[in-house]
Amino acid sequence: MTRAQRVRYFKTHLENKPGSLLRIMQQLKTRNLGLRGLWGYASNGSSAELYVVPKDPEKLRNLWTASGILQEEGIGFWFRGVDRTGALNKSLEALALAGVNIDCVDAVSAGGHFSSFIWVDPGDMDKAAKALKVK
């Protein structure tokens, strides 16, 4: 069974050079700040974008705000369940039938389980939550 829940994500910009991600991850470890997920990519030659979904959103918000590196905060949906062919299809169908477009999706599987994050337009958040039967 696929479980879904709303989660808060945070975005920051990094220099696109060796060690930039490491410094962020060391800072999170020092503060004992665990993550549910992270994604990063180069956005041009000299900079990169990093998105993180923390286990403790308040703690990360406070840390990144104090550090001056918080660029964006938003809400997305976290899905997880047993890894099987079509595991996300019912959720994707619910969103499609509700007329909710997906802005971004990431997914990974390991050890017989999968996890996925889906972002929708902020204006469609409540409609998406209702379609997914998420609070």
C-alpha positions as CSV (number, residue, x, y, z in Angstrom):
1,M,0.0,0.0,0.0
2,T,1.3,3.5,-0.9
3,R,1.2,6.0,1.9
4,A,1.2,9.7,1.2
5,Q,1.7,12.7,3.5
6,R,2.3,16.5,3.1
7,V,5.9,17.5,3.8
8,R,7.8,20.8,3.9
9,Y,10.8,21.3,1.6
10,F,13.5,23.9,1.7
11,K,15.7,25.2,-1.1
12,T,19.1,26.8,-1.0
13,H,21.7,27.8,-3.6
14,L,25.3,26.4,-3.5
15,E,28.4,27.1,-5.4
16,N,28.8,24.5,-8.1
17,K,32.2,23.2,-6.9
18,P,33.6,20.3,-5.0
19,G,32.8,20.3,-1.3
20,S,29.8,22.6,-1.3
21,L,27.3,19.8,-0.6
22,L,29.6,18.3,1.9
23,R,29.7,21.5,4.0
24,I,25.9,21.6,4.1
25,M,25.7,17.9,5.1
26,Q,28.3,18.4,7.8
27,Q,26.4,21.3,9.2
28,L,23.2,19.2,9.3
29,K,25.0,16.3,11.0
30,T,26.5,18.6,13.6
31,R,23.0,19.8,14.4
32,N,21.6,16.3,14.4
33,L,19.2,17.3,11.6
34,G,18.0,14.2,9.7
35,L,16.5,14.3,6.2
36,R,13.8,12.4,4.5
37,G,15.2,13.3,1.1
38,L,17.4,15.7,-0.8
39,W,18.0,16.6,-4.5
40,G,20.5,18.9,-6.0
41,Y,21.6,19.9,-9.5
42,A,23.7,22.4,-11.2
43,S,21.6,25.3,-12.4
44,N,24.4,27.0,-14.4
45,G,28.1,26.9,-14.6
46,S,28.8,28.4,-11.1
47,S,25.8,27.7,-9.0
48,A,23.6,24.7,-8.0
49,E,20.3,24.3,-6.3
50,L,19.6,22.0,-3.3
51,Y,16.2,20.9,-2.1
52,V,15.9,19.1,1.2
53,V,13.0,17.6,3.1
54,P,14.0,17.5,6.8
55,K,12.5,15.3,9.5
56,D,12.3,18.5,11.6
57,P,11.2,21.4,9.4
58,E,11.3,24.0,12.2
59,K,14.9,23.1,13.1
60,L,16.1,23.4,9.5
61,R,14.1,26.6,9.0
62,N,15.8,28.2,12.0
63,L,19.2,27.0,11.0
64,W,19.1,28.1,7.4
65,T,17.4,31.4,8.2
66,A,20.1,32.2,10.8
67,S,22.8,31.2,8.3
68,G,21.2,33.4,5.6
69,I,21.0,30.5,3.1
70,L,17.2,29.8,3.0
71,Q,16.0,30.7,-0.5
72,E,12.6,29.0,-0.6
73,E,10.2,27.0,1.5
74,G,7.2,25.0,0.3
75,I,5.0,22.0,0.6
76,G,5.0,18.8,-1.4
77,F,3.9,15.2,-1.0
78,W,6.0,12.3,0.2
79,F,4.9,8.8,-0.9
80,R,6.4,5.5,0.3
81,G,5.5,1.9,0.1
82,V,6.5,-1.5,-1.2
83,D,8.4,-1.4,-4.5
84,R,6.2,-2.9,-7.2
85,T,5.5,-2.1,-10.8
86,G,2.9,0.7,-10.9
87,A,3.2,1.6,-7.2
88,L,2.4,5.3,-7.8
89,N,-0.3,4.8,-10.4
90,K,-3.3,5.1,-8.1
91,S,-1.9,8.3,-6.6
92,L,-1.1,9.7,-10.1
93,E,-4.6,8.7,-11.3
94,A,-6.2,10.5,-8.3
95,L,-4.2,13.7,-9.1
96,A,-5.1,13.5,-12.8
97,L,-8.8,12.9,-12.1
98,A,-8.8,15.9,-9.8
99,G,-7.2,18.1,-12.5
100,V,-3.9,18.5,-10.6
101,N,-0.8,18.9,-12.7
102,I,2.5,17.6,-11.3
103,D,5.3,20.2,-11.4
104,C,8.1,17.8,-10.4
105,V,8.6,14.2,-9.3
106,D,11.5,12.3,-7.9
107,A,11.5,8.6,-6.9
108,V,13.9,5.9,-5.7
109,S,13.7,2.3,-4.6
110,A,15.9,0.3,-2.4
111,G,15.5,-2.8,-0.3
112,G,12.1,-3.7,-1.6
113,H,10.6,-0.2,-0.8
114,F,10.2,3.0,-2.7
115,S,10.0,6.6,-1.8
116,S,8.8,9.5,-4.0
117,F,8.3,13.3,-3.7
118,I,5.8,15.1,-5.8
119,W,5.4,18.9,-6.1
120,V,2.3,20.5,-7.4
121,D,1.4,24.1,-7.9
122,P,0.8,25.8,-4.5
123,G,-2.7,26.8,-5.8
124,D,-3.6,23.1,-6.2
125,M,-2.2,21.9,-2.9
126,D,-5.6,21.5,-1.1
127,K,-7.2,19.9,-4.2
128,A,-4.2,17.5,-4.4
129,A,-4.4,16.7,-0.7
130,K,-8.1,15.9,-1.0
131,A,-7.6,13.7,-4.0
132,L,-4.8,11.8,-2.2
133,K,-6.8,11.7,1.1
134,V,-4.0,13.4,2.9
135,K,-4.5,15.9,5.8
